[in-house]
C-alpha cells in the first residue's frame, strides 16, 4: 500500500475531515450544517481562478456551499486561502480535468482568495474577496497555515541525525551478541539479543523504511526467518552454539550494511510525519498480534521500544505541530502513559511478561492504550502533509 493510500485511509484531521469526491477540507466543521448563506460555482481555471465567488468582490460571512470546477485539461490543486497570513480553509487535492468538487466552509470576516495550483506550472492566485461578519451561530471553519517541504527538511535532518547516533550502539550490541554465541554462552546471548533488538526497534523501520536490508535484519517470522528473528528462534529453540554463531555473524554483517548505507541516505521530508504513526500502527498489527515473536516472548519489550521510537520521530515536529495541532500535548502524554503501562510488565531483573501471560484486564488496557496512541498520531501526517507554496 502506498504512503498516500495509507494516509487517505487513516487520516482524521483536526476537527473533522470532509471529503467529497476528491475534496479534502482542512479541519472542516461537522457535516451537519445550518442552511448555507451562499452557494457559489467557482472556476479553478488558469485564466479565471476563483471566478464566480463573490459579487463585486464581497460575500456574506457564514456558511457557503461551493462547487469548484477544473475547466483545464490537467489536474489541479485548489486552496481557499486567507489573503494575508496564508491560512488555508479548504484544500481540494487532485481535482481532475473537467471535475466538479463540492465543499462546505463557514468563513468569518476577512479577506480571502482562491489559489489554483497546476501540477507543472506556477500557482495562479485569484482576486481577493472581502467576507463579511458571520452570524453568531456560525461554526467557523478553522484555518491552518500549510506546511511546506522546506519546513520539513530540518525535521528530517534532525531525525536522521538521531538515528545515526543509534546505529553505532546497535552495531556494538550485535557484536556483543555475536561474541557470546562464538563463546558458547547462550544465556548471555539471550540477554544481548534483547538489548540489540530493542535498540533496533526504536529506529522506526516501519513499512520498509530501511528497504531490503531492513527485511533481512528484522523481517517477520511469517515471511521466513532472517536476522534478529532467526537468531531468536535458535536461542529460544535450543539450537547449537555453532548454529547461533553463524546466524549472529550474518546479522552483524547486515547491521553493518545498514549503518553504511544510512550514512549516505536521506530521509524523505515528505514522509517524516508518517513515521510516528507507522511505528505504532505496525506495533498494533504485528507485535500486539504475536506475529513478530519467534519464541522469546519479548513482545512487550518490542512495544516499549516502538513507543520510544514513535516519541523520537514525533519530537522534531514539535515546533511545526504546536500551533497547528490542539491535541499535541495530549498525544505526547498518551505515548508516555502507554510506555509506563508497558514497562509495568518488566520485572526487576529485566525480564518481561510474555504477551500471552497478560490477564484479560491488562490486555484490554494495553490494546486500548495503543489504539488511542495510533488515533492521536494519525492527524500528524495530514497536518504535515507538505503543500505547495510556489
PyMOL commands that set and color helices and strands:
alter all, ss='L'
color gray80, all
select helices_A, chain A and resi 3-10+149-183+186-201+206-208+211-218+221-223+227-235+241-263+272-287+299-315+318-322+328-343+355-357+360-383
alter helices_A, ss='H'
color red, helices_A
select strands_A, chain A and resi 16-18+23-28+38-43+58-59+62-69+76-82+87-95+100-107+110-118+124-125+129-131+144-145
alter strands_A, ss='S'
color yellow, strands_A
deselect
rebuild
show_as cartoon
